Amino acid sequence: MICWRVVALCVLLRFGAETRTGLREGAAHAASTSRASGGPAFESCQVSLTPAENRLLDDNTHETGFNGDDGSYVILTWVGDGTGVILVLSTISAPIDTFLEGGSSRLYRSTDYGKSFHDISQSINHTFIKEEFGVSVGPGSSVILTADTPVVDHPGGVIFTSTDAAATFRFVQLPFHLAQPITYHFLNPDLLVALSIDGALWLSLDFGAAWTKVHDGVHSFSWGAGINLFFSCSKADTMDAEERGDLQLKRTKDLGKTFAIIHEDVFSFGYIGAFLFFSVMEDTRSPRVMYFSSDQGDTFSRALLPSASTEQFYSILDGDEDMLFMHVDNPGDTYFGTMYTSDDRGILFSKSLERHLFDGQRKSDFRNITSLRGVYLTNKLDKDGRIRSVISFNRGGTWHRLSKPQNVECEEEQCNLHIHGEHSRTNHIVPMLLMSEASAVGLVLAHGTVGDSLSSWQYPDVFVSSDGGYNWRGTLRGPHHYSILDSGGLVVAVEARRKGQVKTIKFSTDEGQCWKSYNFTEQPFFFAGLASEPGTKAMSVSVWGFRPEDDNQPMWVAVTIDFQSLITRTCSDQDYEEWLAHSTEGGTSERDGCILGVKETYRRRKKQAVCRNGRSYVMVKKESTCLCNMEDFLCDYGYQRHLNTSECVRQPDAHNKSLEMCLNGEEDELLTTGYRKIPSNRCEGGFSPQMAVQTVIRPCGVKPGPDSLSAHSTVPVTHFDTPRERLVLILVCAGAGVIVLAAAVSALVAVRRGVYQYRAPNYRFSNLQIQDDRNGAVGDFESAKSSNGPNCPQDSDNVISTESY
């Protein structure tokens, strides 16, 4: 199943043996927490609905029962932005022990935000839709459904495409069978890329009407900026090429007309933010190293990172056009590693956090709090074996423990809030992860426990922050499913119950300070999903689930509650206030609120204002630059923060290293005082350490020769023929060598305080240079064409932030 991040929300609901006993996938508790006890007490403010409010919600709550639909697999997908269209795909596969092929599917459509649904299965000829591909929603109102077509006796698969939010569908016969869901271009829905089961890469320029084979056999692919398309394939028909690092990384920038090889011996690659990155096995016996490019592969450089053995991995945690967060695994089964942050070229990496948690399933708790710039939260595995949460307000420059929630009493000596992440969700301790939205400034919802460390012996409660993670409050007891609506003006939640059925939704209009409860149905059902329109501007939410029927089959149920009927007034100017982000309570210094070199003052709704922001709401902020201080800088490569002073000091293992970088075809020696400004930081003046100074610049791989020995030199050449002359020559040369060596040692001692050398070769986008670098020859064949090249086996390497490389 594929979900377009901006305009679609997918909720996948399964029905199986567990659901028949009420054990829903994603339930809040698991066996590991069945013996859990309550955490430190806090007051959860609950306010009763008035009879008038209850009647208003009753009149605007709509329940749909999908009678007769016994699908075991249901997908709910929003289509478009503000269209009100929801698609529901229900499929049931034939039992494995029968001779029937495939199964059956039903497609339902709502055009009124889920208040009513209509069966439109006839628009796709009642075709059985491939369950694992689901509903693929792209930019605009585009939709693709993939039929479950048998491979035997069929030359290709079948897809149904729609450009009008599934009002109509077009039948398309493919010339190949899909190996994975079709991939949209991130801006242009007409551009589609697909991978066939025989490893061929296919491209469509007209939203699937016609297809052209781009390359024979591909392991993985990814769109870059513009219409750049990257893909990897092996140099020979070798199924374990990826394991041995024998892949080629290629790029086409003209939609498959021409190709060029970026690098050989690639293990895997990805694209995130503005960075192309790939890991390389330069030798079968050597560990992998990472290369990065910030110009679509035209040039790239080796990242200054520890290398990874075959038992270790790299993982890109997050990235944008300015910097990357990278996790480097520790050797052995330690379940932790080191987090690094990059410069704006993705080359220089600085140590950001040690003992960063990365569990045995390669799941990271790292999260970007999108409601406030520069804020990230993650968990670390300390030496005592306990998991503790830390937060950074300056893009990984420094990390701090979370503060104790304001309304929680705690008797432990060390009392902090600790947030459950992906590790906990995988183990069914919590039903969902931390939630924040860019349009809801400062608002954060998360499951956590309060104490010395993250506890699986406490029931997780829901905590809320209104200032991006600086201060927290306990808001709901026990685990819940929650969603942010109306740009933060409305928050809804449904209690997560392991076995019980649900009929109540809780909602808050003051960012979780107080809650009201509403019974949305008279017949409770087993909860399966909470879905709201993407973008957080909607005022309605759908609660999904099923009721077991007498024949022990489920009846799927959707209940849509429209809160716009309750909150009718649109906010006016008096309902908003100015809020200085990152400011401390009562702060009066010039630096108060300064993060990443900027003060940001937002205009946001007052908590006590009972009004709606509405669909036309636009976040307004004012910015002013700040004077620089030490917190605006990262520790440079080879440096780390001092535990007591926060100054950047040289790492113990870097005392005898030097740094020599090969960037853009020139070799630079780098002088540094150990500080590097955080990417995207816009501070001016103030603290200003002596920054990088280039001391030596020369072409990479080319040794400069003295002018006196050039081709046009007129210096006479002296020959030494006799044994005496040769002995004198040997003694003179030996003496000169000693002098030169002594001078070199003196120079090294004088310079080593500021110079760090590390060789990181840089290549231009040319396979000729890659092949001929060892001979000192550099060619530029950027426009060199490639045919549909060698066969490459397929792989499943995808460009996602938590993939390992």
N, C-alpha and C positions, 0 to 999 in steps of 0.2 A: 504494500500500500504506500502511496506517495502523497504527501500533503504539501501544497504550496505554502511557504512560511507566512506570506503576507496576507493572502486572501482566502485561505481555506483552513478549516479546523477539522481534523479527522478524529472520530471516536470509534474505536474498534471494540465491538462487544462479541464475546463468544459464549456459547451455551454448551455445556458438556456435563459430564458426570458430577463434577464439583458443584456446578451451579444448581443441579437438582437437589442438592442438600444445603444450598444457600451459601456455599463458599465461593464468593465472586473473585475473579481475577482482579488483583489490585486491592484486595481488602486490607484494612488497616492493621490487622494483627496477624501474626503467624504463631506457630508453636513455640518459637523462641521467645515470644513476648507474652505467652499465655499466663505466665507466673508474674508478670510485671505488676508493680504497684504504682500508686499515684505519686506524682512529683510534688514539689513544694506548692502549697496552696496559694491561690490568688482569686480575687473576685472577678467573675465574668458578668458584666452588666447585662441584664435581660430586662426588656421592656415589653409589656403586653400590647397587642394590637387592639385598637378600638373597634367596636362593632362596625362602624362605618368603613374603616380601613379594610376590615375582613370582607365586607360585602363587595367593595371595589375590586379586591384581588380575586374574589370568587367569580365576578363578572368578566374578568380578563385572564382567566386561567383556562387553558384548552387541553383536553386529554384526547389522545388518539390511540386506539387499540388496533393493532394489526392482526385482526381476526383471521384464523386459518393459515397464518404464515408461521410455519414451524422451522424457519431457517435457524441453523446452528451458528451462523456467522453473520453479523450485522455491522455495517459501516455507515456512519453518519458523517456527511461532508457538507460544509458551507461552500457555496459557489459565488464568487464575485464579492465586491465590497458595496454594501448597501442595497443589494438586490433583493434580499429577503428569501433567497432560494436555498433550500436544503435538500440534498439528495440522501436517500436511505437505500442501501443495497443489502438485500437479504439473500444469502446463498445457503444451500444444503448440499453437501457432497454425498454421492452414493457410498454405502458401506463398502469397506475393503473386501469383505467376504462375499460380495455379489458379483454377477457378471455384467452389471450395468456400468456404463462409462459416464464420467462427469457427474452432473447433478442438475439442480434447478436453481434459478435466480429470479428475484423479483426486485423491481426498481420503483421507488416511490419518490414523489417530488412535492415540495411545499413552496409556495410563492409568497407566503404571508408570515415568514419568520417562525414556522413550525406550528402555527395554530391549526392547520389542516393539511392533510397529505392525500395525494392521488396516485393510484397505481398506473405507471406509464411503461410497464414492461413491454407492451406492444410496440413501443418506439424502438426497441432493440430486438424485435422479433422473438421475444421471450428466450433470448440466448443465455446459455449458462456462462456467467462471467467468471474469469479466473480469480479464485478466492484470494490468493496471495498478492495479486496485483491491485485489487480493490478498485477504487475510484481515483483517477489521477486528475487533479485540478491544477490548472496553470494560470498564467497572468490573464487579467481581464475576466472573461466569462467562459473560458475554454475548459472542456472536459473530455477525457479519454477513458473508455472502458475497453478492457481486453478480454476477448472471448477465450474460453478454455477449449482450444482446438487440439485434437489428437495430432501428434507428429506423424504417425504412420499414415500413409496414403493421402497426406495433405501437403502440398508444396509450401504452404505458408499459413500464418495465423490470420486472425480477423480482429479488427478493432472498430469501435464506434466512436466517432468524433462529433463534438458539438461546439459551436462558437456563440451560442445564445443561451448559456446557462441551462443546458439540457432541455430546452423547449423542443428542439428537434435534434435528431442524430443522423449521421452519415455513415453508411456501411463501407468499410475499406478492407479489401483483400491484400494482405501483405505478401511480399515475395520471400519472406523468411519467417522463422519462428522466434519469438522473443525469448531471451534468456532472463530478462529482468524488465521492470517497468520502463516505459519510455521516459526520457528526460527532456524537459522543456528548457529552452533558453530563458534566462532569468528576466528578460525584458520583452522579447519578441516571441509570442506564442506560435508563430508560423514555423520557427526553427525547432526541429525535433531531432534528437539523437537516440539511437537504439542499438542494442547489442544482441546479436542472434545467437542461437544455441551452438552454432559451429564457430563462434568466436569472431564473426565479421562485424565491423562497425558500419552502421547505416545512417544516412542523413536525409531529412526531408525539409524542403524550403517552403512548403505550402500546407502546413498543418496536417501532414500525413497523407495527402492525396497521392503523392508520388514519392518514391524512395530511390536513393542512389547508394550503391556500396562505396564506402569511403576507403576502407582498408581491410585486407584479409586477416582476420584474427587480431583480437585486442584483449589485453588483460583488464584494463580499466581506462576510464576517460573522465574528463572534466572540462566544463566551459571555463575560459579565462575571461579577461576583460574584452569588451567588444564582441567580435566573432572569433576570437582565438579559441581553438579547440585543442586540448592536450590529450594524448593517449599513450599507453605503454604497450609494447609487444616484445616478444622474444625474437632473437636473431635466428633461431632454428625451431623446428617443430618439437619442442621439449616441454613436457607437461610440468616439470618441476623447475622451470626457469626462474620463477619468482623466488623459490626457496634458495636458489643458488645465486641470485642477483644477476641474472643474465639478460634482463630486460633492456630494451631501448625505449627512451622517452622521446616522443616526436611531437611536433606542433604543425598544425595547418592554420593559416591566418586568412585563407581565401575559400573556406568551406569545402575543403577536400580537393581543390585543384592542384595544389603543390604541397609538399611536405619537407620538413627539415629535421634532422636528428639533433636533439639538444644534448643528450648524454647517453653513454653506454653503461653497461653493468649496473643498471638501476634495480634496486630491490623493490621499492614502491614510491609513489608520489602523491601529492595532493595540491589543492589550491584553496586558499582562504584569504579573505580580505583583499589585499593587493599582492599577495606573495604566492609564487610558485615554489614548492619545496619538494625535494626528493632525497631518498637515502641511497647511498652508493656502496657497493662492495668492491673496493679497488683491488682486492685480492681475495681469493677464496678462503685464505687462512686469516685474513685481517678483519677486524670489526667494521661495522657500518659507520659511515660518516654522513652528515647532513649537508646539503647544498641548498641555497636560497637564491631566488631571483625576484627583484621588485620591478622588472621591466619586461614582463611576459616572456622571459627566457632568452632575451637578447644577450644579456650577460648574467653570470651567476658566480657566486663565491662560496667557498666552504665556510660553514658556520663555525665560530669559535665555541665549540661545545665538546664535552667529553664524548669519545666514541662509544659505540654500543656493540657488545658482542652478540652472538646469535641467540643468547639466552636473555638478552635485554631488549628494550624497545624505546623508541621515541614516541611521544604523543603530543600533537598540537592541541592545546586546551582552548585557545581562543585567539582571534586575530582580527585586525582591521587594516586600514591603509597605513597606519603609523607604526605598529609593533605587533609582536607575537608573544604568546605565553607558551612555553615549551616544557614538557615534563620529560626528564631523563631517568629511566628506571635504574635502581640500584642493582648490583649483581646479586644473584640468588633470589630465593622466594621471600623477600623482605616485606612485600606489600607497600613499599614506599620508595620514593626517589627524590630528586631535586627539581624544583621548578626554576626556570630561567625566563628572563624577559629580554627581548631583542631591541636593537636600535632600529631606526626607520628604514634600514636596508636589509634587515633580517640576517646580519652577519655577526656583529658583536653581541654576544649574549652575556648577561650579568646574572649572577645567582640571586634569586628572589626569595625562595623559601626552601629550607631543608626539611627532610622527613615528610614530604608531601604524600598524603595517603593515596594509594592506587591499588585497589584490592586484587585478589587472585583472578577475578573475572575481568580485569582491566577496566574497572569502572572508577571514575573520578568524581569527587563531590564538588569540584570546581564550578562556580557559578558567577556569571556577570550580573550584578544588580543593575538592570537597565533603567531603573527609575531615577538614578542619579549618576552623573558622569564620574568615571574613575573608580567606581566601587566594585570590588570583587570579594567573594567569600569562598572559603574552602575548609577542608579538615586536614589535620596532620596527625601522624602516628608518633607520639612521643616515646622516649626511651623507656618509660615505665609501662609501655604497652597500652596506654590509654589514648583514645581518640579525642582531640580537642579542636574546636572551631576557631578560626582566625579570620580577620577581615582586613582588607586594605582599602584605604580611601584615596590612594594616589597611584593607581595602576601597578601595584606590586612593588612599589618603592619600599614601603614598610608594612608590617603585618602586626595586628593587635588582637588580643582576646576580645570577645564580645562582652559588653557590659551586662550586669545583672538586670533583668527586667524590673522596671520601676515598681510594679505592684506585686512582686514576689518576695516572700520572706524565705531566707535560706540560712541554715545553721552551719553549713560546711565552711571550713576556713577559706578555701578557694571557691568562690561562687560566681560562675559565669553562665551565660546562655550558650548552649551548643546546638548546632543545627543538623538535623538529619538530611543526608544527601542521597545520591544515587546508590551508594552502598546499602543504605537502609531500605530504599525502595525495592531494590533487587531482592532483599531478604524479607520483603513484605512487612516491614516494621511500620512504614508510613505509606499512605496511598498516593501521595504526590509530592513533588519537589517544591522548593522555594519558588515564589511567584512574584514578579515585578513587571511593570509595563512602563515604557518611556513616556506615555501620555499621562500617567498617574504619578506625578513628581513626588519622589521620596517614599512612596508606599511600597512596603515589602511584607509578604505573608510567608510564614515558614513553620514547619514542625520542628520542635526542639525539646530539650530537657535542660533543667537548671541544676548545676552542681559543679563538681571538680572536673568532670569530663562527660562526654556523650554516653548516656546510659541506655542499655537495652532492658534494664530492670524497671524503668519507669515508663508508664504510658506516655507517649508523645503528646504534647499539647500544641495548640496553635498560638503563635506569637506574631505580633504586628509591630512594624516600625513606620513612623511617618516622616522620618528624616534620613532615609537611605541607609539605616543600619547603625547609627550612632546610639540611639536609645530605643528600647523595646518595652512592650507591655504584653503580659499574658492576656489573650482575648477569648479563646475557646478551650474548654477542657476536653481532652481526648482528640483523636485524629479526625480530620474532616476533609472532604473535597471542597475546594473553594474556587471562586472566579471573580475577576475584577471587571466591573461594568462602568459605563458612563465616565470614562477617563478618570476613574478612581472615586467618583461621586457615589458609587453603589458597590458594595461587596456582598456576595452571596456565598452560602456554605451549606453543605449537607453532611450530616454526621456519617462517618464510615463505620458500618457495623459488620462484624464478621459473619454473623448468621442471621441477624434480624432483618426485617423489612423496613422500608422507610416510607414516610408520608409527610415529612416536615422539612421545610427549607428555612434557613435563617438568613436575615439580611441586615446590613448596617449602612447608614447614610453618613456616619461620622468616622470613617476609616477604622472601624473595629472597636471604637470606644464602648458602644452599646449595641445590642442585637435585639431584633424582633423576630418572632417565629410565626410561620404560617403553614397550616396543614393544606397541602395542595391536592390531596386526593382522599377519598373516603375508603378506598381499597388499597392498603399498602402493597408495595411490590419490592422485589429484590433490586437493589440499586446497581446500575451498570455504567452510567456515565453522566457527567454534567457538561453541557455544551452551550457555549454562547458564541455569538458572531465574532469573528476575528476583528482586532483593532480596538477593542474595549469601548467603543462608542455606543454600543447597543444598550437597551434598557430591558431586554427580555432574555430569558434563559430557559433551556430545555433540560428536564430531568428524564433520563432514560433508564429502563429496566424491564423486568418481565414478571408476570404472574404465572405460576404453574397451573395448568388446567387439569381437569379430571382425568384426562388420558396421559398425564405426566409429561405433556409437551408444553413448552413455554408460549405465552402470548406476549409479544413485545408491546411495550407501552411507552408513549412519549407524552410528557406533560410540559407545556410551555406556559410560563408565567410572565406576563407583561407588566413590569413595574412602572411603566410610564403613566398608567392610569392612577397610580398612587402618588407619584411625585410629578405633579403637573406643572409646577412653576419653573420657568427657565431662569437661571441665575442672572442677576443684574450686577452692576459694578460694586454695589454695596456688599455683595456676597463674596467678594474676592479680597485677598490681602497679599501684600508683598512678603516674600520669605527668602531670606539669605541662606542659600545652601551651604552646608559644611560649617556653619557657624556654631560656636559654643554659647551656652546660655549665659547671658550677661556679658558676652565678649565685647570689648571696646578697643582692642588693639587694631592697628592698621592691617595686620595679617589675618584677622578674624574672617573666616569664610574663604580664604585663599587656598585653592587646590589646583594643582597643575597650572599655576601661574595666573589664574583667573578667579575673580569673584563673580558668582552668578546669582542674580536676584530674580526669583520666579514670581509670577502672578498666579496664585492658585486659590481654589475655593476654600472658604473657612469651614472648619469641621462642623460647626454648629448650624451651618446654613442648610436648610432642607430645600434643595432645589436641584435641578439637573443641568449639567454642563451642555448636553445636547450634541448632536452630530456635527454641528458647525464649530464646535469648540476648538480653538487653536492655542496651544501652549505659548505663552509670552515670557520672555526673559530678557534681562539687561546684563551686560557684561562689562567688567573693568579689569585691566591688567594689574598685577601685583609685583612688588619687589621680590627678587629671588632670595631663597634661603636654602639651607642644606636639604630640606625635604623635597625640593624641586629637582633633585639629582639622584640618579642611581649610582651605585658603586660600579666602576668600570671593570672590564674583563681583568681577572686576576686580583680583584679586591673584594672585600666583604665588610658589612657593618660591624663595628666594634660593639660588644654587648653592653658596655656601660656608657659610652659617649655618643654612639650612633654615627661616629665618624667612619669614613671608608678607610680601611687598613688593608695592607697587602695580605692575600691568603697565604697561609704557611707553605703550601705546596707550590707557590708561584715565585718564591724568592729567587730561584736560579733560572727563571724563564725570561725570554725576551719576546717581544711582539713585532713581527714583520708581516704586514698584510699586503696581499696582492689584490688591488682593487682597480677595476676599470683599466686593466692592462698596465698598471704602474705599481711598483713595489714601494711601499711606504714604511719607514720606521716611525713608530708612534710614541711621542712623549705624552705622559698623562700624570696628573696628580691623583688619579683614582676616582674621579667623578665624571659622570656623563648625564646631561640633562635628559629627563624623562621625555620620550617621544610625545608630541602634541602639547608639551608644556610651553606656555606663552609668557612666562614671567620675564621681567626686564629689570636690569640694574641689580642692586643688592649684592648678595653673596655671589662671588664670581671666582671660582678656582681657575687656575691656569689650565685651559683646555688643551685638546690635542694639537700638537704642532708637528708638521711634516718636516723631517730632517733630511731624509734621503729619498729622492725620486728618480727611478730609472725603469725602463721597460722590463716587464717580468720575463725572466728566462734569458735575457740578453745581457751579457757581461760587457760593460763599457771598456774600450781599449784606449790606451794613451795616444794622444794626437801625434806624438813623436814617432809612433810606429805605424802610422797610416800608410796607405798605398803610395802617397806622394812624398814620403819622408826622404830627406836628403842626408840624414845622419849616416856617417860611414859605419860599416860593419867590420868589427875586429875579429880575427880568427886566432884561436889558441891551439897551436899545433904541437909544441914540445912538451915533454913530461913536466918540466919545471913550470912552464906557463900554466899547464893544467892544474898543478898543485897549488899555485898561487890563486888561481880562479876558485878552486874548491874552498880554500881558507877564507877568501874574501866573501864568497857566497854564504859560508857558514856563519861568519861574523855578522853579515847583513841580516841573515835569518834570525839570529838571536836578538838583534836590535829591533827588527820588525815585530818579533813575538812579544818582546817586552813592551813595546809601544802599544801593541794591540791589547795586552793585558791591562795596561794603565788606562787606556781608553775605555775598556769594558767596565773597570771599577768606577771610573768617573761618570759613566753614562747610565750604569745599571740601575741607579736610583729611579730613573724615570722612563727607561726604555724597555719595552717588553716585545719580544720577537716571537712570531708564530707564523709559519708559512701556510698560506691558504690559497692555492692556485685558482685563478680566474680564467674562464674560457669565453670566447665569443661564440655567438650562435652559429657554429660551423662545424660540421662533422669532420672536415679536413683538418682543422686545428686540433680537434680531439685526437685524431689519428696520428698527427704529425708533430705534436708538441714535443715529444721526446727527441725529435731531430732538430728542434729549434725552428721549424718552418711554421708559419702562420698563414692560413688562407682564409678567404671570406667568401663562402658559397651560400650566403643566406637565401638566395633565390633558387638554390639547387632543387631540382624536382625529384620526386620519388614515385615509383609506381606503387601499386597496391602490395608492395613489399612482402616480406617473408611471413609465413603463417605463425600466428601467436596463439597459444592456448588462452582460454578465458580465465579471468580471476574475479574476485569479488571485492577488490580493494576500492573503497569508496572515499570520497572527499568529505569527511565529517570530522568535527573538531576533536573527537576522542579516539580516532583511529590510531593505531600504532604503526610506526614506520621503522 
